[in-house]
Amino acid sequence: MSEIKKFMYVNRRAPYGTIYAWESLEVVLIGAAFEQDVSLAFIDDGVYQLTKGQDTAGIEMKNFSPTYSALGDYEVNKIYVEKESLEERGLTLDDLQHLVWEDEDDDWAEKDSIRLVSRAEMADVLADQDILFNF
Amino acid sequence: MKLTIQVNEGPYQHQASDSAYHFTKAALEKGHEIFRVFFYHDGVNNGTRLTTPPQDDRNIVKRWSDLAAEHDLDLVICVAAAQRRGIVDDGEAERNGKDATNIAPGFRISGLGQLIEGGIQSDRLVVFGD
């Protein structure tokens, strides 16, 4: 297992209507231990997964959204969010959690994990991967 | 080519498992190597031996078991997804105090690391689902 591959987890669905978002996150957390080149993509309704202020009390489901803020500690720090998907839903970056990671090569400076990309740019990012997990 | 197959949907409700089966069978017939078939999300429901489909319909679970026996396939069911959905082998029954098992022949329950390893070790990861 010496070869490093580019793993991308593509998240396309809203967080609670189906279990895909949560079980995707479980793969990301387990997969982080394998020291591959990991990135996440959020497109379509998947952008709702990153919104802040989620409250699931009314639907009696576990609010797993705080887990996203721990991704930086797992060295998962390339989080691509598609600009058009946000715009189509009336969202901006301000509606999303502020996800950060600490760069040990830069005196542990805190850096943004979220990279806002256009649909065309997202296509290039997807094309550049070795492995695409589609959730 | 070495392939890992991921099945994300359960049997009958969704064609994904049928498609994954036909793809896997065709790949084997063409001489490709199947490193592993990994069942995730509702896909874990492909691994219960308790299904009883009508006799004039395909038996999706048995079909996977037979293919595994014929080609020594590694059919892996995700443990976390299985625990949620009640797919149980001897080890899981003992660990979680369950009074029965239902895992089908040829399947085994293991962790998500098996999926990641499949991605690393294979030339292609092919995902079947929505």
Interface residues (C-beta under 8 A of the other chain):
Chain A: M1 E3 K5 F7 I19 Y20 E23 E26 V27 I30 G31 A33 F34 Q36 D130 I131 L132 F133 N134
Chain B: Q6 Y40 H41 A80 A81 R84 G111 L112 G113 L115 I116 E117 G119 I120 Q121 L125 V127 G129
